[in-house]
């Protein structure tokens, strides 16, 4: 990937190299190394190898499983992505990131029922995050061509809830898909 300026790509290199030299094969080193490689070097395969070390050494760390699942999805390793994001949800049921990413993974597989089940589980476990989860649920309904459910969910959200412009965007998409141009 070339999204970062060359001078920034190697910025964490000496620190990461030192960590790998002090504690190679350790879970924390794998997690830190994976974070550096994915964000600094943008090398998904190498980052996944580092996170795999982290998963073996830190089997109760939801963040390692979340990042592994995200990378596996980027690499079209669908079964592994679902497995690791499910594990992250199991380890940290009150974190909204794993269910969000798992629902995106199911969406990419066109498994809209799986995506909706994931959000439904998250709504039970994290009721304080209901609005963004409901917005995600509305988007999934729209992608599944269920405009009636999408509209119902969007209407259930507080009128002033915008989620950074995402909710108005969903309303606009719903209107276009329903050919409601007024």
C-alpha angles and dihedrals in degrees: 000000000000103000096115129066111257092243090057097046096074096036097112095036101105092045092047091045090051091051091049089050095050100042112011114179094019119132096238091048091050091049094047092043092049091050091050094046095048096044101030105032098021091221105146098183093051091044091051090052089054093047089049088061088049092051092052094047098036104038092164098050109108093190092062091051092046093053091044090053092048091051093045089053090051088052094047092246090142102169092048092046092053092045094050096043090049088052091050090053090050092050096045109021093170096059114096096203100075095051091045091052093042090052089051089051092051089046091055088051088051088241095137093164089057090049092050092048090052093052091045090055090048092050089058094045098040109030091159088067093052098123099056091040091051090049088053090048090052091052092051090050090051092050089050088055092248099133093163092060091042091053092047092052093046090050090053092060120092110272092239095047108116107158092210093312095309096114094051087047090055090049089052093048091048091052092049094047090050091046089238099149097162 
